[in-house]
Amino acid sequence: MRVAFICADSGIPVFGCKGASVHIQEVLRALLRQGAKIVLFARRIATPPDDLQGIKLVSLDPFDPPAVDNALTRVETALAVNSQLEQALQAEGPFDLVYERYSLWSFAGLAYAHRQGWRTVLEVNAPLIEEQKRYRELVAEKKAVAVLKKLLASATVVIAVSPGVKKWLTDFAGSAERIHIIANGVDPLRFRPPIAPPQPETSWGAITIGFVGTLKAWHDVETLLDAFVLLQLQRPDVWLLIVGDGPQRQKLQKTVQARAISGVAFAGAVSPATVPDWLNRIDIAVAPYPQLADFYFSPLKIYEYMAAQLPVVATRVGHLAEVIDHGVTGMLVEPGDATALCVLLRQLVDQPLLRQRLGVAARRFVTEHHSWDKIVSETLRLAQMPVGSAS
């Protein structure tokens, strides 16, 4: 099976450390395990990891900020890549499947593949038009909508990573017939939990609470800090490890310094290959989010926490109650409630057997339901079905 994988998003280094980068790498690995021969088309390509060296790389025009850097110029630059992408696909084809990660301005790859009669998959990880308006700057909104509609019309199957993403897409597709929810996943073999006997119920010293992820506005690490301060008043030996980088890091570090919060460590950006080792330093993992009415994330961090056999505390927002079974595979807390989060963290700090029970159940859940192999196999199954018959 010859597969063309497209990532035309200039903000995603496909072999980088961002969550989107990790997602792409894991899908590529799963496709390779399915026997695919892959040609990767992307704007930001560096040296791939050793296990992805066999993939053929086709570099599209890289992101190079123009001399007059403004939002409209960046859009025009991104749109100009479409003609190059079509020519590159034509030169490298034919393909059995063209798989594209949705980006705001790329449409020619799927459109060309559709005209050739090749099977196509559009993977949508976020409502990018809304994200751009809310967190950055969106110009040429009508063009962005037109691009999305072209992509939806060209896709044999559309993969939405969450119910929120599917709901958003339906407004543009007019029909949900070809849109399927397949959440993100994890490679359980990468996250081998440390073998350790259960501790006595009275042992709670030197516990590390951890967050791993990009420090962006939609990660409510501020509430985690507030809860940690409350927890330290009762359990002074606890530590907080924050792994990752992003636009909120400086603000969080200033908060820690201004409030003289002790026991907090910032690891910064780390290589995806080292994430399992960092998780092995953590006893309790937290995935905090603020109250978001249109929550659409399918957080990689939660699946990685679970695969590492860690007890997880996440915010009860959006569909996360369908991912985490409260009290069985993890714990859920209401958004923005530092006191309630402190109570749950203290419970886990004080009860090592509870931590172990939740961690074991969590790993079993993701191994059975959220491995990348299972996710990619289901995607390929849907893509092979006659249009309109997938269920």
C-alpha positions in Angstrom: 0.0 0.0 0.0 1.5 3.3 -1.1 0.5 6.2 1.2 1.0 9.9 0.8 1.0 11.7 4.1 0.5 15.4 4.0 1.2 18.0 6.6 1.3 21.5 5.1 1.0 23.3 8.4 4.1 25.6 8.7 3.5 25.6 12.5 4.2 21.8 12.9 7.7 20.5 12.6 6.8 16.9 11.8 9.8 15.4 13.6 9.7 17.9 16.5 8.5 17.8 20.1 5.1 19.4 19.9 2.0 17.3 20.5 1.0 17.6 16.9 4.5 16.4 15.9 4.2 13.4 18.2 0.8 12.6 16.8 2.1 12.6 13.2 5.1 10.4 14.1 2.9 7.8 15.9 0.5 7.6 12.9 3.4 7.2 10.6 4.8 4.3 12.8 1.4 2.6 12.8 1.1 2.9 9.0 4.5 1.4 8.6 3.5 -1.5 10.9 0.5 -2.0 8.5 3.0 -2.5 5.7 2.6 0.9 4.1 5.2 2.5 1.9 5.0 6.2 2.9 5.9 9.4 1.1 5.7 12.4 3.5 4.9 15.8 2.1 5.5 18.6 4.6 6.8 22.2 5.0 8.9 21.6 8.1 11.0 18.5 7.8 14.2 17.8 9.8 16.1 14.6 10.4 13.6 11.8 11.3 14.0 9.4 14.2 15.9 6.2 13.4 12.7 4.1 13.1 11.2 6.6 10.5 14.3 6.8 8.3 12.8 4.6 5.6 10.1 7.2 4.8 10.6 9.2 1.6 10.6 12.9 2.4 9.3 15.6 0.0 9.9 19.1 1.3 7.3 21.7 0.3 8.3 25.4 0.5 9.4 25.8 4.1 8.0 28.5 6.3 10.2 31.6 5.8 8.8 34.8 7.2 8.7 37.4 4.4 10.4 40.7 4.7 7.1 42.4 5.2 5.6 40.0 7.8 1.9 40.3 8.2 -1.0 37.9 8.5 -2.3 38.3 4.9 1.2 37.8 3.4 1.5 34.6 5.4 -1.8 33.4 4.1 -0.8 34.1 0.5 2.5 32.3 1.0 0.6 29.2 2.4 -1.9 29.2 -0.4 0.9 29.3 -3.0 2.1 26.0 -1.7 -1.0 24.3 -3.1 0.3 24.2 -6.7 3.6 22.8 -5.5 1.9 20.1 -3.5 -0.2 19.0 -6.5 2.8 18.8 -8.7 4.7 16.8 -6.1 1.8 14.3 -5.7 1.6 13.9 -9.4 5.4 13.3 -9.6 5.4 10.8 -6.8 2.1 9.0 -7.5 0.1 6.9 -7.9 -1.0 6.3 -4.4 -3.5 3.9 -2.8 -4.2 6.4 -0.1 -3.6 10.1 0.5 -3.8 11.0 4.2 -3.8 14.7 5.2 -3.7 16.4 8.6 -6.0 19.4 8.2 -4.3 22.8 8.1 -5.9 26.1 7.3 -4.7 26.7 3.7 -3.9 23.4 2.2 -6.5 21.8 -0.2 -4.8 20.8 -3.5 -3.4 17.5 -2.3 -6.8 15.9 -1.5 -8.5 17.6 -4.4 -5.9 16.1 -6.9 -6.1 12.7 -5.2 -9.9 12.8 -5.4 -9.8 13.5 -9.2 -7.4 10.6 -9.6 -9.8 8.2 -7.9 -7.4 7.6 -5.0 -8.8 7.0 -1.5 -8.4 10.0 0.8 -8.5 10.6 4.6 -8.8 14.0 6.1 -7.7 14.0 9.8 -9.1 17.0 11.8 -7.6 17.6 15.2 -9.1 21.0 16.0 -11.5 23.6 14.7 -8.6 25.6 13.3 -10.7 28.5 12.0 -12.1 29.1 15.5 -8.7 28.6 17.2 -7.2 31.1 14.8 -9.9 33.7 15.6 -9.7 33.1 19.4 -6.0 32.8 20.1 -4.2 34.4 17.1 -5.4 36.4 14.1 -7.6 35.2 11.3 -7.6 37.1 8.0 -9.3 35.9 4.8 -11.9 33.9 6.8 -13.9 33.3 3.6 -10.9 31.7 2.0 -10.3 29.5 5.1 -13.9 28.3 4.9 -13.6 27.6 1.2 -10.5 25.6 1.8 -12.2 23.5 4.5 -15.3 22.9 2.2 -13.0 21.7 -0.6 -11.2 19.3 1.7 -14.5 17.9 3.0 -15.7 17.4 -0.5 -12.5 15.6 -1.5 -12.2 13.2 1.4 -13.3 9.6 1.2 -13.5 9.7 5.0 -13.1 12.4 7.6 -11.6 11.6 11.0 -12.6 13.9 13.9 -10.6 13.3 17.1 -13.5 14.3 19.4 -17.3 14.9 19.4 -16.6 18.7 19.6 -14.5 18.5 16.3 -17.2 16.5 14.6 -19.9 18.9 15.6 -17.9 21.8 14.2 -17.2 20.1 11.0 -20.8 19.2 10.4 -21.7 22.9 10.0 -19.4 23.0 7.0 -20.0 19.6 5.5 -23.8 19.8 5.6 -23.9 16.1 6.5 -22.1 14.0 9.1 -22.2 10.8 6.9 -18.5 10.6 6.2 -17.3 12.1 9.5 -16.2 9.6 12.1 -14.9 10.1 15.7 -11.7 8.3 16.3 -9.9 9.7 19.4 -6.2 10.0 19.8 -4.1 7.1 21.1 -0.8 5.9 22.4 1.8 3.2 21.8 1.7 1.2 25.0 5.0 -0.4 24.2 6.7 3.0 24.6 5.4 3.5 28.1 6.5 0.6 30.2 5.4 1.2 33.8 8.1 0.7 36.5 7.8 -2.5 38.5 7.4 -1.5 42.1 5.6 -3.3 45.0 2.6 -1.5 46.6 3.6 0.9 49.4 2.0 0.8 52.8 -1.1 2.9 53.0 0.6 5.3 55.5 3.5 6.1 53.2 3.1 9.4 51.4 6.4 11.2 51.5 8.3 12.5 48.5 5.4 12.3 46.0 5.8 14.0 42.7 2.8 15.5 40.9 3.3 16.1 37.2 2.0 17.9 34.1 3.4 17.1 30.6 2.4 19.2 27.7 2.6 22.4 25.8 2.1 25.4 28.1 -0.7 27.2 26.2 -3.8 29.1 27.3 -6.1 26.2 27.1 -4.1 24.2 29.7 -5.2 25.4 33.1 -1.8 25.0 34.9 -2.6 28.1 37.0 -5.3 26.2 38.9 -2.9 23.3 39.3 -0.4 25.7 40.9 -3.2 27.0 43.2 -4.1 23.4 44.2 -0.4 22.6 44.8 0.0 25.5 47.2 -3.0 24.3 49.2 -1.7 20.7 49.2 1.7 21.8 50.4 0.2 23.3 53.6 -1.0 19.8 54.4 1.7 17.6 52.8 4.9 19.6 52.6 7.0 16.9 51.0 5.1 16.9 47.7 6.8 18.2 44.5 5.4 19.5 41.2 7.1 18.8 37.9 6.0 20.7 34.8 7.4 19.2 31.6 7.0 21.2 28.4 7.4 24.7 26.9 5.0 27.2 25.4 3.7 30.8 25.6 2.5 30.4 29.2 5.8 29.2 30.6 7.2 32.7 31.5 4.0 33.7 33.1 3.9 30.5 35.2 7.5 30.9 36.3 6.9 34.5 37.4 3.9 33.3 39.4 6.0 30.7 41.2 8.6 33.3 41.9 6.2 36.0 43.0 4.4 33.7 45.4 7.6 32.0 46.6 6.1 28.5 45.8 8.7 25.9 46.7 9.0 22.4 45.2 8.1 23.4 41.6 10.5 22.4 38.8 10.2 23.4 35.1 11.8 20.9 32.8 11.2 22.8 29.6 10.8 21.2 26.2 11.9 17.6 26.0 12.3 15.1 23.1 9.3 12.8 22.5 11.6 9.8 23.0 12.3 10.9 26.6 8.7 11.5 27.6 8.3 7.9 29.0 11.4 8.5 31.2 9.9 11.8 32.5 6.6 10.1 33.3 8.5 7.5 35.3 9.5 10.3 37.6 5.9 11.2 38.3 3.6 9.6 40.9 0.4 11.4 40.0 -0.4 13.0 36.6 -2.7 16.0 36.0 -4.5 17.2 32.9 -6.1 20.5 33.8 -8.4 22.5 31.6 -10.5 25.6 32.2 -14.3 25.6 31.6 -14.7 25.5 27.8 -18.2 25.3 26.4 -16.9 24.0 23.1 -14.2 21.6 24.4 -12.8 19.7 21.4 -9.5 18.3 22.6 -8.4 14.7 22.5 -5.4 15.1 24.8 -2.4 12.9 23.9 -1.1 13.5 27.4 -4.0 11.7 29.1 -3.5 8.5 27.0 0.3 8.7 27.7 -0.3 9.2 31.4 -2.6 6.1 31.4 -0.2 4.0 29.3 2.5 4.8 31.9 0.2 3.3 34.5 -0.2 6.6 36.3 -3.2 7.7 38.3 -4.7 10.6 36.3 -6.6 13.6 37.5 -8.3 15.5 34.7 -10.9 18.2 34.4 -14.5 17.2 34.0 -15.1 19.1 30.8 -16.4 18.1 27.3 -16.2 14.4 26.6 -13.4 13.6 29.1 -15.9 11.8 31.4 -16.1 9.3 28.5 -12.3 8.9 28.5 -11.8 8.6 32.2 -14.1 6.5 34.3 -14.1 8.4 37.6 -12.8 6.2 40.4 -11.9 3.4 38.1 -9.3 4.6 35.5 -8.7 8.0 37.0 -10.2 10.9 38.8 -12.2 13.9 37.5 -12.6 17.3 39.0 -14.7 20.4 38.2 -12.8 23.0 36.1 -11.2 25.9 38.0 -11.8 24.4 41.4 -8.4 24.4 43.1 -9.8 23.3 46.5 -11.5 20.2 44.9 -8.3 19.4 43.0 -6.3 19.7 46.2 -8.7 17.2 47.9 -8.3 14.6 45.1 -4.5 15.1 45.0 -4.3 14.6 48.8 -6.3 11.5 48.5 -4.0 10.0 46.0 -0.9 11.2 47.9 -2.2 9.4 51.0 -3.3 6.2 49.3 -0.6 4.4 47.3 -2.7 1.3 46.8 -5.4 3.6 45.2 -2.8 5.1 42.9 -1.7 1.6 41.8 -5.2 0.4 41.2 -6.2 3.4 39.1 -2.9 3.2 37.1 -3.3 -0.5 36.3 -6.9 0.0 35.2 -5.9 3.0 33.1 -3.1 1.1 31.3 -5.4 -1.8 30.6 -8.0 0.6 29.1 -5.7 2.4 26.7 -4.0 -0.8 25.7 -7.3 -2.4 24.7 -9.0 0.7 23.2 -6.5 3.4 22.3 -3.4 1.9 20.7 -2.2 3.7 17.6 -2.3 0.4 15.7 -6.0 0.0 16.6 -6.7 3.7 15.6 -4.9 3.5 12.2 -6.5 0.1 11.4 -9.9 1.5 12.0 -9.1 4.5 9.8 -7.9 2.3 7.0 -11.0 0.1 7.3 -13.3 3.2 6.9 -11.2 4.5 4.0 -11.6 1.2 2.1 -15.4 1.2 2.3 -17.5 2.4 -0.6 -18.4 6.1 -0.1 -21.6 6.4 2.0 -21.4 2.8 3.4 -19.0 3.4 6.3 -20.5 3.0 9.7 
